[in-house]
Amino acid sequence: MSGAISKLRVVIADDERPARSFLASVLRKFDDVEIVGEAANGMEAVALIESLQPDLALLDLQMPELDGMGVVQLLRKNPHLAQQFSLALFQRLEFRSLTVVHA
Protein backbone atom coordinates (compact mmCIF):
# COMPACT_ATOMS: atom_id res chain seq x y z
CA MET A 1 0.00 0.00 0.00
CA SER A 2 1.18 3.49 -0.78
CA GLY A 3 -0.01 5.06 2.46
CA ALA A 4 -1.94 7.71 0.55
CA ILE A 5 -5.09 8.89 2.28
CA SER A 6 -8.17 8.58 0.11
CA LYS A 7 -10.25 11.71 -0.14
CA LEU A 8 -13.91 11.98 0.80
CA ARG A 9 -15.69 12.50 -2.53
CA VAL A 10 -18.57 14.98 -2.21
CA VAL A 11 -21.46 16.17 -4.41
CA ILE A 12 -23.21 19.42 -3.45
CA ALA A 13 -26.79 20.06 -4.60
CA ASP A 14 -28.51 23.41 -4.02
CA ASP A 15 -30.49 25.60 -6.39
CA GLU A 16 -28.84 28.73 -4.99
CA ARG A 17 -25.36 29.28 -6.39
CA PRO A 18 -24.18 31.32 -3.34
CA ALA A 19 -25.07 28.43 -1.03
CA ARG A 20 -23.22 25.92 -3.24
CA SER A 21 -20.23 28.25 -3.41
CA PHE A 22 -20.20 28.72 0.36
CA LEU A 23 -20.32 24.98 1.05
CA ALA A 24 -17.63 24.34 -1.56
CA SER A 25 -15.35 27.01 -0.09
CA VAL A 26 -15.69 25.51 3.40
CA LEU A 27 -15.06 21.96 2.17
CA ARG A 28 -12.06 22.95 0.04
CA LYS A 29 -10.23 23.93 3.23
CA PHE A 30 -9.91 20.23 4.07
CA ASP A 31 -7.13 18.35 2.31
CA ASP A 32 -9.01 15.07 2.56
CA VAL A 33 -12.18 16.31 0.81
CA GLU A 34 -12.72 16.46 -2.95
CA ILE A 35 -15.79 18.10 -4.47
CA VAL A 36 -16.55 15.91 -7.46
CA GLY A 37 -19.75 17.64 -8.62
CA GLU A 38 -22.30 20.39 -8.07
CA ALA A 39 -25.98 20.33 -9.01
CA ALA A 40 -28.51 23.15 -9.26
CA ASN A 41 -31.62 20.95 -8.90
CA GLY A 42 -32.71 17.53 -7.75
CA MET A 43 -32.63 15.82 -11.13
CA GLU A 44 -29.07 17.02 -11.73
CA ALA A 45 -28.19 15.71 -8.26
CA VAL A 46 -29.57 12.25 -9.05
CA ALA A 47 -27.63 12.12 -12.34
CA LEU A 48 -24.37 13.21 -10.67
CA ILE A 49 -24.74 10.84 -7.74
CA GLU A 50 -25.55 7.90 -10.01
CA SER A 51 -22.63 8.61 -12.34
CA LEU A 52 -19.98 9.72 -9.83
CA GLN A 53 -20.99 7.59 -6.82
CA PRO A 54 -19.65 10.01 -4.19
CA ASP A 55 -19.02 9.14 -0.56
CA LEU A 56 -21.24 12.01 0.57
CA ALA A 57 -23.98 14.08 -1.06
CA LEU A 58 -25.11 17.36 0.51
CA LEU A 59 -28.69 18.02 -0.59
CA ASP A 60 -30.86 21.10 -0.13
CA LEU A 61 -34.33 20.06 1.04
CA GLN A 62 -36.03 22.58 -1.26
CA MET A 63 -34.93 22.48 -4.90
CA PRO A 64 -36.76 22.79 -8.22
CA GLU A 65 -37.70 19.72 -10.28
CA LEU A 66 -37.06 17.37 -7.36
CA ASP A 67 -36.47 18.21 -3.70
CA GLY A 68 -33.85 16.62 -1.46
CA MET A 69 -36.24 13.97 -0.13
CA GLY A 70 -37.26 13.12 -3.70
CA VAL A 71 -33.60 12.61 -4.54
CA VAL A 72 -33.27 10.21 -1.60
CA GLN A 73 -36.37 8.28 -2.71
CA LEU A 74 -35.10 7.90 -6.28
CA LEU A 75 -31.63 6.84 -5.16
CA ARG A 76 -33.01 4.16 -2.86
CA LYS A 77 -34.59 2.52 -5.91
CA ASN A 78 -31.31 2.39 -7.87
CA PRO A 79 -29.64 -1.04 -7.58
CA HIS A 80 -26.48 0.18 -9.37
CA LEU A 81 -25.25 2.50 -6.65
CA ALA A 82 -22.38 1.60 -4.38
CA GLN A 83 -23.49 -0.33 -1.33
CA GLN A 84 -23.48 2.69 0.94
CA PHE A 85 -22.98 6.40 0.95
CA SER A 86 -24.27 9.25 3.08
CA LEU A 87 -26.69 12.04 2.31
CA ALA A 88 -26.94 15.18 4.40
CA LEU A 89 -30.16 17.12 3.93
CA PHE A 90 -30.20 20.81 4.72
CA GLN A 91 -32.40 23.86 4.49
CA ARG A 92 -30.92 27.36 4.57
CA LEU A 93 -27.57 25.75 5.41
CA GLU A 94 -28.99 24.35 8.66
CA PHE A 95 -28.47 20.61 8.58
CA ARG A 96 -31.63 18.71 9.51
CA SER A 97 -30.87 15.04 9.09
CA LEU A 98 -28.45 12.48 7.83
CA THR A 99 -29.69 9.47 5.91
CA VAL A 100 -27.56 6.52 4.93
CA VAL A 101 -28.71 4.90 1.71
CA HIS A 102 -27.99 1.22 1.11
CA ALA A 103 -28.32 -0.21 -2.37
LINGI-V33159 format. One record per pair of residues at least 6 apart in sequence whose ideal C-beta (glycine too) atoms are under 7 Angstrom apart, sorted by sequence separation. I is the first residue (numbers start at 0). J is the second residue. D is the distance in Angstrom with one decimal. If there is no record, write none. Layout:
# LINGI-V33159
i:I j:J d:D
i:I j:J d:D
This chain:
# LINGI-V33159
i:13 j:19 d:4.8
i:26 j:32 d:4.8
i:38 j:44 d:4.0
i:60 j:66 d:6.0
i:74 j:80 d:6.4
i:89 j:95 d:6.2
i:27 j:34 d:6.9
i:60 j:67 d:4.4
i:87 j:94 d:5.7
i:88 j:95 d:5.4
i:11 j:19 d:5.2
i:26 j:34 d:5.9
i:48 j:56 d:5.4
i:59 j:67 d:5.7
i:60 j:68 d:6.8
i:88 j:96 d:5.2
i:38 j:47 d:5.3
i:58 j:67 d:3.8
i:87 j:97 d:5.3
i:88 j:98 d:6.9
i:11 j:22 d:5.2
i:23 j:34 d:5.4
i:36 j:47 d:4.1
i:11 j:23 d:6.1
i:44 j:56 d:6.8
i:58 j:70 d:5.5
i:85 j:97 d:6.3
i:86 j:98 d:4.9
i:23 j:37 d:6.9
i:44 j:58 d:6.2
i:85 j:99 d:5.5
i:86 j:100 d:6.1
i:36 j:51 d:5.4
i:71 j:86 d:5.9
i:35 j:51 d:5.0
i:83 j:99 d:6.2
i:84 j:100 d:6.3
i:9 j:26 d:6.1
i:19 j:37 d:5.3
i:35 j:53 d:5.5
i:83 j:101 d:5.5
i:82 j:101 d:6.4
i:45 j:65 d:6.9
i:82 j:102 d:5.5
i:41 j:62 d:4.8
i:67 j:88 d:4.7
i:81 j:102 d:6.6
i:40 j:62 d:5.1
i:42 j:64 d:4.7
i:80 j:102 d:4.4
i:9 j:32 d:6.0
i:11 j:34 d:6.4
i:40 j:63 d:4.9
i:41 j:64 d:5.2
i:42 j:65 d:5.3
i:7 j:31 d:6.0
i:9 j:33 d:6.9
i:40 j:64 d:4.4
i:41 j:65 d:2.7
i:78 j:102 d:5.9
i:6 j:31 d:5.3
i:7 j:32 d:4.9
i:8 j:33 d:5.4
i:9 j:34 d:5.3
i:10 j:35 d:6.1
i:14 j:39 d:5.5
i:40 j:65 d:6.7
i:41 j:66 d:5.9
i:45 j:70 d:5.6
i:75 j:100 d:5.7
i:77 j:102 d:6.8
i:6 j:32 d:6.1
i:9 j:35 d:6.6
i:10 j:36 d:4.5
i:11 j:37 d:5.0
i:12 j:38 d:4.0
i:14 j:40 d:5.7
i:41 j:67 d:6.9
i:44 j:70 d:5.1
i:48 j:74 d:6.2
i:74 j:100 d:5.5
i:4 j:31 d:5.7
i:6 j:33 d:4.2
i:8 j:35 d:4.8
i:71 j:98 d:5.8
i:10 j:38 d:6.8
i:41 j:69 d:5.5
i:45 j:73 d:5.3
i:49 j:77 d:6.2
i:52 j:80 d:6.3
i:56 j:84 d:6.9
i:58 j:86 d:5.8
i:60 j:88 d:5.3
i:12 j:41 d:7.0
i:41 j:70 d:4.8
i:45 j:74 d:6.6
i:52 j:81 d:4.9
i:55 j:84 d:6.6
i:58 j:87 d:7.0
i:60 j:89 d:6.6
i:61 j:90 d:6.2
i:71 j:100 d:6.7
i:54 j:84 d:5.6
i:55 j:85 d:5.0
i:56 j:86 d:5.0
i:57 j:87 d:5.0
i:58 j:88 d:5.3
i:59 j:89 d:6.2
i:60 j:90 d:4.4
i:49 j:80 d:6.8
i:53 j:84 d:6.3
i:59 j:90 d:6.8
i:12 j:44 d:3.6
i:55 j:87 d:6.8
i:57 j:89 d:6.7
i:10 j:44 d:6.8
i:22 j:57 d:6.1
i:60 j:95 d:6.7
i:10 j:47 d:5.1
i:10 j:48 d:5.7
i:10 j:51 d:6.3
i:18 j:59 d:7.0
i:10 j:53 d:4.5
i:9 j:53 d:5.7
i:12 j:56 d:6.6
i:8 j:53 d:4.4
i:9 j:54 d:7.0
i:12 j:57 d:6.7
i:14 j:59 d:6.4
i:8 j:54 d:4.8
i:9 j:55 d:4.8
i:10 j:56 d:4.5
i:11 j:57 d:4.9
i:12 j:58 d:4.9
i:13 j:59 d:4.1
i:7 j:54 d:5.0
i:12 j:59 d:6.1
i:7 j:55 d:6.1
i:9 j:57 d:6.7
i:14 j:62 d:4.6
i:13 j:62 d:6.9
i:14 j:63 d:5.6
i:12 j:62 d:6.7
i:18 j:92 d:6.1
